[in-house]
Amino acid sequence: MSARLLTVDQVAELLGTTVRFPRRLIEERRITFVKVGRHVRIPEPAVEAFVATHTVQPVARRYGSVA
């Protein structure tokens, strides 16, 4: 196993959120997670994929003449 498993606290720190946000992602099954006994771990690639999927690219603005 090469993927690092992160705690909910570590994921919250990576995302710059409170612990409640990754817990909600887990509860709503919006992110991949692993149950280790009663502990929950999130693979680092799952966090990276979540961020990549939810990244919004800026829109190029076109400046034209104002009528």
Contacts in CASP RR format, 6 or more apart in sequence:
PFRMAT RR
TARGET T0000
AUTHOR 0000-0000-0000
METHOD contacts of the structure
MODEL  1
MSARLLTVDQVAELLGTTVRFPRRLIEERRITFVKVGRHVRIPEPAVEAF
VATHTVQPVARRYGSVA
3 43 0 8 1.000
3 44 0 8 1.000
3 45 0 8 1.000
4 43 0 8 1.000
4 44 0 8 1.000
5 34 0 8 1.000
5 36 0 8 1.000
5 41 0 8 1.000
5 42 0 8 1.000
5 43 0 8 1.000
5 44 0 8 1.000
6 14 0 8 1.000
6 41 0 8 1.000
6 42 0 8 1.000
6 43 0 8 1.000
6 44 0 8 1.000
6 47 0 8 1.000
7 39 0 8 1.000
7 41 0 8 1.000
7 42 0 8 1.000
8 19 0 8 1.000
8 22 0 8 1.000
8 23 0 8 1.000
8 26 0 8 1.000
8 40 0 8 1.000
8 42 0 8 1.000
9 19 0 8 1.000
11 22 0 8 1.000
11 42 0 8 1.000
11 47 0 8 1.000
12 18 0 8 1.000
12 19 0 8 1.000
12 21 0 8 1.000
12 22 0 8 1.000
14 47 0 8 1.000
15 21 0 8 1.000
15 22 0 8 1.000
15 47 0 8 1.000
15 51 0 8 1.000
22 31 0 8 1.000
22 42 0 8 1.000
25 31 0 8 1.000
25 50 0 8 1.000
26 33 0 8 1.000
26 40 0 8 1.000
26 42 0 8 1.000
30 50 0 8 1.000
31 42 0 8 1.000
31 46 0 8 1.000
31 47 0 8 1.000
31 50 0 8 1.000
32 42 0 8 1.000
32 43 0 8 1.000
32 46 0 8 1.000
32 49 0 8 1.000
33 40 0 8 1.000
33 41 0 8 1.000
33 42 0 8 1.000
33 43 0 8 1.000
33 46 0 8 1.000
34 40 0 8 1.000
34 41 0 8 1.000
34 42 0 8 1.000
34 43 0 8 1.000
35 41 0 8 1.000
END
